[in-house]
Amino acid sequence: MSVPRAVAVRGNRPPGLLTWLLIRVTGLLLAVLVLGHFAVTHIVTDVAETGSTFVAERWGSALILGWDWLMLGAAVLHGAAGLRVIVVEYAPRTAVRVLTIALVALSAAMAVLGSVTILRVILAA
């Protein structure tokens, strides 16, 4: 797979190599993390036993908390980078800055809320 050439779309500057690389790296990371999560939750463990007790026991492990936090971070970064590409390609040039600021604020809020949830589990233990 080759790196795409920078081509201006609708007069806006393309997102660039860093964004392209970020989307690929977080996508690969998500594939591993989500498939691992799915395997533990639905294949290794009987689905009938997946309840609040299972989740409480699972979140008692530092490895699982780290895994879930990494999955949260990768998902937020992947989604924000992908939406940024869409904003740059399709939004009017005058709206790109405002939409990018809104996207960063929304992504930061989602990352903070998810991190607070995971931290509350750690602090409650």
N, C-alpha and C positions, 0 to 999 in steps of 0.2 A: 504494500500500500504506500502510495507516495503522498507527500504533504501537498495539499492543494495550493495552487498559485493564488496570490492575492488579486482578487478581481473586485472592483468597486460595483456594488449593487445599488441601484437607485440613487447613486450619488453619495452614499454613505461609505465610510471607510470600513473594510471588512474587519472582523474581530481579531484576526491574527493568529500566529503560531502558538502563543501561550494558551489561548482559549481552546484552540484545536487540540493541543496536547492534554489540557486539563480534562476535556470531555472524554478523551480516549482513556486516560489513566483512571479517572473516577468510574467510568463505565466498566472497565476491567475489574477494578476493586469491588464494585457493586455486584458483579457477576459472581465472584468468589464469596463475598459476604452473604448475599441473599440466598445463594444455593446452600451454603453451610447452615444458615438459619433455617431454611426449609427442611433440610435433611434432619437436623436435630429435633425440630418441632413436629414434623409430620412423618418421617420415615423411621428414625431411631426410636422415637417415643410413640406409643400407641395414641392415636388421635383421641380416643375415648378418655384417655388419662390427662389430656391437655386441658387443665382448668386453672383456677386461681392458685391452687397449691403448687402445681407444676411451675407456674410463672414465678411464684415467690421463691421456690427452691432454686430455680434457674438464675434469678436475679441476685441470689446470695453469692454467686461466683463472680470474682473480679474479672475473670476472663470473659464471661458473657456480658458483663456491663461494658467492658472495653470494646468488645465486638459490636454491641448494639450502638455505642457512641460513635464508633468508627463508621458504622453503616449509616447513621444519621448524618454525620458530617459529609460523607461521600455523596449521599443522596441530595443534600442541600446544595453542595458545590456543583454536582452534575446538572441538577435542574436549573440552577441560576445561570450557569455558563451556557446551557442550551437555550434558555429563554433570552439571554443577552444576544446570542446570535440572531434569533428571530426578531428581536427589537431592532437591531442594527440593519437587518435586511429588509424589513417590511414597514417600519414606522417612518413617518415623515421626518426629515432631517431635523426639523425644529423641535420634535418631541423626544428624540433619542436620549438627550441628557436627563430630562425629567423622568422618563420611563426607567432609565438605568438607575437613577437614585431611588425610585420607588421599589425596583426589583432588589437592590442591595438592602434596603430597609426591611422589606418583607422576608428576604432570605435570612438576614441577621436575626429577626424576631423568631423565625422558625427554629433556627439553630439554638438560640437562647432558651426558648421554651422546651425544646427537647432535652437540652443539657440540664436544665433545672429539674426536669422530671427524673433523669438518671441520677443527678446529685442528691435529690430527696431520698431516693432508694438507698444510696450509699450512706447518707447521714442518719437515716432511720435505723440502720443496722447496728 
